[in-house]
């Protein structure tokens, strides 16, 4: 789930009818029946021979480490100078989720977004930029490190008892270039799984916008809305679809942003290194060319990412799982985790006109103060998050070795993930907390089938 119920509410479009409850092919014809650790890393089965070659070329660039420039491997040099990871797969192992955080987070997959309030909205920290770089090449200081301690977040249940959730508290430590800007907003982000993103890109904008309810006209307490972000190719304001706050417009731009922010690799989309004026060693370090990731490699990696298949659901005819699907619908989860969408046209034929079951509306919802990071992103406020797709939810542990949920992995179980939901999700959380043991078991079985 990344975040189960991460925005329960808005119109219940597509939740009526039982087709989605027993549909095994969550990605339409872009579905693979695989339950192994590679379930998120497989190509759409109907790719042509040429497309499969493109897929595996992109896969190689996705998985191979980038190295310090200059190097004999000119096509893969230019790492850093400061960075968070050396390859895409460092954070997305088997195209799955990042490594969960703990009190000693030396693992990959968790990063910190940084911003201060400017006259026209959020701006990067004037010294450290918009993302903390906790690694660096030889001779260049890393910007700092991430510290995590845990407090407690009490939640009162309908029967009056209190559920205490672990509350992560983040600290930026070992700063190399002086203090952070006053009033800095810090947002932790865990790398999500990637299966099915090409299908989500192919859902028509009008479909997504039609599910919004900006003024809560139906009075259900839900007011999902689309994010609008700047297209890095055209400079125009467009619909945001990707990232925890729907802050990125396309898969290509998400790939380019990850290369630039996470690995320190420039592209035609983002051509500038992220060395601030206060980081002379970073600015003086050699690069791997201009840009370091040429357009052909960017296209191949983007194609690879867009054509990752969606794993099929399991045991969909099991009566317990069908009961759980009904519970999921009854308590309001399908209002935002919309079960069924249909893709439109696409330059990749296999992504076009597919009936899919991502369990998301791709809209922003206010999730309350408990999950708020205080950091705007496009139109998203500090307490709004995009509804994360739930397909593949039951295979997270198989693929990544451990399943953690929500934008920073704070939830160790689906129960904790649900109980973190406030704001627009309060009514659904309340309904969940009042379920019978039988319905709880059925809901758990249903979610494990996704």
Residue pairs with C-beta under 8 A, 6 or more apart in sequence:
1 388
1 390
1 393
1 405
1 414
1 417
1 447
2 97
2 190
2 192
2 193
2 244
2 388
2 389
2 405
2 406
2 407
3 371
3 385
3 388
3 405
3 406
3 407
3 411
3 417
3 420
3 421
4 390
4 393
4 405
4 414
4 417
4 418
4 421
4 447
5 333
5 336
5 337
5 417
5 418
5 421
5 425
5 428
5 429
5 432
6 336
6 337
6 365
6 367
6 385
6 386
6 387
6 388
6 406
6 421
6 425
7 224
7 336
7 337
7 361
7 363
7 364
7 365
7 367
7 385
7 386
7 387
7 421
7 424
7 425
8 222
8 332
8 333
8 335
8 336
8 337
8 365
8 421
8 424
8 425
8 427
8 428
8 429
9 220
9 221
9 222
9 223
9 224
9 332
9 335
9 336
9 365
9 424
9 425
9 427
9 428
10 211
10 212
10 213
10 220
10 222
10 223
10 224
10 335
10 336
10 361
10 363
10 365
11 211
11 213
11 218
11 335
12 334
12 335
13 210
13 211
13 338
14 20
14 334
14 338
14 339
14 340
14 341
15 329
15 334
15 335
15 338
15 339
15 340
18 325
19 340
20 325
20 339
20 340
20 357
21 316
21 322
21 325
21 326
21 329
21 339
22 316
22 317
22 322
22 325
23 313
23 316
23 340
23 357
24 31
24 33
24 312
24 313
24 314
24 316
25 31
25 312
25 357
26 196
26 310
26 311
26 312
26 313
26 356
26 357
26 358
26 391
26 392
26 450
27 44
27 195
27 196
27 199
27 309
27 310
27 354
27 356
27 357
27 391
28 199
28 343
28 354
28 355
28 356
29 44
29 45
29 46
29 350
29 354
30 44
30 45
30 46
30 196
30 198
30 199
30 307
30 309
30 310
30 350
30 351
30 354
30 356
31 45
31 309
31 310
31 311
31 312
32 39
32 42
32 44
32 45
32 309
32 310
32 311
32 312
33 311
33 312
34 42
34 311
34 312
35 311
35 314
35 395
35 398
36 398
37 94
37 398
37 399
38 94
38 399
39 195
39 311
39 392
39 395
39 398
39 399
40 94
40 95
40 96
40 193
40 194
40 195
40 308
40 311
40 392
40 395
40 399
41 59
41 94
41 95
41 308
42 308
42 309
43 51
43 52
43 55
43 307
43 308
43 309
44 307
44 308
44 309
44 350
44 351
45 309
46 350
47 55
47 307
47 350
51 303
51 307
51 348
51 350
54 300
54 303
54 304
55 303
55 304
55 307
56 304
57 300
57 304
58 300
58 301
58 302
58 303
58 304
58 305
59 304
61 76
61 297
61 300
61 301
61 304
62 87
62 88
62 89
62 92
62 301
62 304
62 305
63 87
63 88
63 89
64 76
64 87
65 76
65 79
65 86
65 87
65 90
66 76
66 77
66 78
66 79
66 86
66 87
66 263
66 265
66 288
67 73
67 76
67 77
67 79
67 86
68 77
68 79
68 80
68 137
68 138
69 77
69 78
69 79
69 286
69 287
69 288
69 289
69 292
70 77
70 286
70 288
71 77
71 288
74 288
74 289
75 297
76 288
77 288
77 292
78 264
78 265
78 266
78 287
78 288
78 289
78 292
79 86
79 137
79 263
79 264
79 265
79 288
80 133
80 135
80 136
80 137
80 140
80 263
80 264
80 282
80 285
81 136
81 137
81 140
81 264
81 273
81 275
81 281
81 282
81 285
82 133
82 135
82 136
82 137
82 140
82 142
82 143
82 264
82 274
82 275
82 279
82 282
83 133
83 135
83 136
83 137
83 262
83 263
83 264
84 91
84 108
84 111
84 131
84 133
84 134
84 135
84 261
84 262
84 263
85 91
85 108
85 135
85 262
85 263
86 263
87 263
88 255
88 258
88 259
88 263
88 301
89 95
90 108
90 109
91 98
91 99
91 108
91 109
91 191
91 262
92 98
92 109
92 191
92 193
92 194
93 99
93 399
93 400
94 399
94 400
95 193
95 194
95 195
95 308
95 399
96 193
96 194
96 396
96 399
96 400
97 109
97 190
97 191
97 192
97 193
97 396
97 399
97 400
97 403
97 404
97 409
98 108
98 109
98 110
98 190
98 191
98 192
98 409
99 107
99 108
99 109
99 110
99 400
100 107
100 109
100 110
100 190
100 402
100 404
100 409
101 107
101 110
101 146
101 148
101 168
101 188
101 190
101 408
101 409
101 410
102 148
103 148
103 149
103 150
105 146
105 147
105 148
109 190
109 191
110 146
110 188
110 189
110 190
110 191
110 408
110 409
111 131
111 132
111 188
111 189
111 261
111 262
112 131
112 132
112 146
112 170
112 172
112 186
112 187
112 188
112 189
113 130
113 131
113 186
113 187
113 188
113 189
113 375
113 377
114 124
114 125
114 128
114 129
114 130
114 131
114 132
114 180
114 184
114 185
114 186
114 187
115 122
115 123
115 124
115 125
115 130
115 184
115 185
115 187
115 375
115 376
116 122
116 123
116 124
116 125
116 126
116 181
116 182
116 183
116 184
116 185
117 123
117 183
117 185
121 376
122 185
122 375
122 376
122 377
124 130
125 180
125 181
125 184
126 181
126 276
127 177
127 178
127 180
127 181
127 276
127 277
127 278
127 279
128 143
128 144
128 175
128 177
128 180
128 276
129 274
129 276
130 261
131 261
131 262
131 274
132 143
132 144
132 146
132 172
133 142
133 143
133 264
133 274
134 142
134 143
134 144
134 145
134 146
135 142
136 142
136 143
136 282
137 285
139 281
139 285
140 279
140 281
140 282
140 285
141 176
141 177
141 279
141 281
141 282
142 174
142 176
143 175
143 176
143 177
143 279
144 172
144 173
144 174
144 175
144 176
145 172
145 173
145 174
146 170
146 171
146 172
146 173
146 188
147 170
147 171
147 172
147 173
148 168
148 169
148 170
148 171
149 168
149 169
149 171
150 166
150 167
150 168
150 169
151 166
151 167
151 169
152 164
152 165
152 166
152 167
153 164
153 165
153 166
153 167
153 370
153 420
154 162
154 163
154 164
154 165
155 162
155 163
155 164
155 165
155 419
156 162
156 163
157 163
157 433
158 430
158 433
158 434
163 419
165 410
165 411
165 416
165 419
165 420
166 410
166 412
166 416
167 410
168 188
168 408
168 410
170 186
170 188
172 180
172 186
176 279
177 276
177 278
177 279
178 278
185 373
185 374
185 375
185 382
186 373
186 375
187 373
187 374
187 375
187 407
188 373
188 407
188 408
189 243
189 244
189 407
189 408
190 404
190 407
190 408
190 409
192 244
192 388
193 392
193 396
193 399
193 400
194 305
194 308
195 308
195 309
195 310
195 311
195 391
195 392
196 308
196 309
196 310
196 356
196 358
196 389
196 391
196 392
197 242
197 251
197 254
197 305
197 306
197 308
198 251
198 305
198 306
198 307
198 308
198 346
198 348
198 351
199 310
199 343
199 351
199 354
199 356
199 358
200 241
200 242
200 358
200 360
200 362
200 389
201 241
201 242
201 250
201 251
201 306
201 346
201 351
202 343
202 344
202 345
202 346
202 348
202 351
202 352
202 354
203 341
203 342
203 343
203 344
203 356
203 362
204 343
204 344
205 239
207 341
207 342
207 344
208 226
208 239
208 241
208 361
208 362
208 363
209 226
209 239
211 224
211 338
211 361
211 363
212 223
212 224
212 225
212 226
212 363
213 222
213 223
213 224
213 225
214 223
214 225
215 223
216 222
216 223
220 335
220 427
221 424
221 426
221 427
222 335
222 336
222 365
222 424
223 365
223 366
223 424
224 336
224 361
224 363
224 364
224 365
224 387
224 424
225 363
225 364
225 379
226 239
226 240
226 246
226 362
226 363
226 364
226 379
227 239
227 240
227 245
227 246
227 247
227 364
227 377
227 378
227 379
227 380
227 386
228 237
228 238
228 239
228 240
228 378
228 379
229 237
229 238
229 239
229 240
229 246
229 247
229 248
229 249
229 378
229 379
230 236
230 237
230 238
230 249
230 378
231 237
231 238
231 249
231 250
231 253
232 249
232 253
232 256
232 269
232 270
233 253
233 269
238 249
239 249
240 246
240 247
240 248
240 249
240 378
240 380
240 386
241 248
241 249
241 250
241 362
242 248
242 249
242 250
242 251
242 254
243 254
243 377
243 386
244 385
244 386
244 388
244 407
245 364
245 377
245 378
245 380
245 384
245 385
245 386
246 362
246 363
246 364
246 377
246 378
246 380
246 386
247 377
247 378
247 380
248 254
248 257
251 302
251 305
251 306
252 269
252 298
252 299
252 302
253 269
254 305
255 298
255 301
255 302
255 305
256 267
256 269
256 270
256 293
256 298
257 269
257 270
259 265
259 266
259 267
259 270
259 293
259 298
260 266
260 267
260 269
260 270
260 272
260 274
261 274
264 273
264 274
265 288
265 292
265 293
266 272
266 273
266 287
266 290
266 291
266 292
266 293
267 291
267 292
267 293
267 294
267 295
267 298
268 291
268 295
268 298
269 298
271 290
271 291
273 282
273 283
273 287
275 282
275 283
275 285
276 282
277 283
303 348
306 348
306 351
307 348
307 350
307 351
310 356
310 391
310 392
311 391
311 392
311 395
313 357
313 449
313 450
314 394
314 449
315 321
315 449
316 322
316 449
318 445
318 449
320 441
320 442
320 445
321 442
321 445
321 446
321 449
322 446
323 438
323 439
323 442
323 445
323 446
324 439
324 441
324 442
324 443
324 444
324 445
324 446
324 447
324 449
325 446
326 442
327 435
327 439
327 442
327 443
327 446
328 334
328 337
328 443
328 446
328 447
330 431
331 428
331 431
331 432
331 435
332 427
332 428
332 431
333 428
334 359
335 428
336 360
336 361
336 363
336 365
336 387
336 424
336 425
337 359
337 360
337 361
337 387
337 390
338 358
338 359
338 360
338 361
338 387
339 357
339 359
340 355
340 356
340 357
341 355
341 356
341 357
341 358
341 360
342 353
342 354
342 355
342 356
343 351
343 352
343 353
343 354
343 356
344 352
344 353
345 352
345 353
346 352
357 391
358 389
358 390
358 391
359 389
359 390
359 391
359 450
360 386
360 387
360 388
360 389
360 390
361 387
362 386
362 387
363 386
363 387
364 379
364 380
364 384
364 385
364 386
365 384
365 385
365 387
365 423
365 424
365 425
366 381
366 383
366 384
366 423
366 424
367 383
367 384
367 385
367 420
367 421
367 422
367 423
367 424
367 425
368 383
368 421
368 422
368 423
368 424
368 425
368 426
369 383
369 422
369 423
370 420
370 422
371 383
371 385
371 406
371 407
371 420
371 421
371 422
371 423
372 382
372 383
373 382
373 383
373 407
374 382
374 383
375 382
376 382
380 386
383 423
385 407
390 447
390 450
391 450
392 399
392 450
393 447
393 448
393 450
394 447
394 448
394 449
394 450
396 403
397 403
404 410
404 411
404 412
405 411
405 412
405 413
405 414
405 416
405 417
406 417
406 420
410 416
410 420
411 417
411 420
414 444
414 447
418 429
418 432
419 429
419 433
421 428
421 429
422 429
432 443
435 443
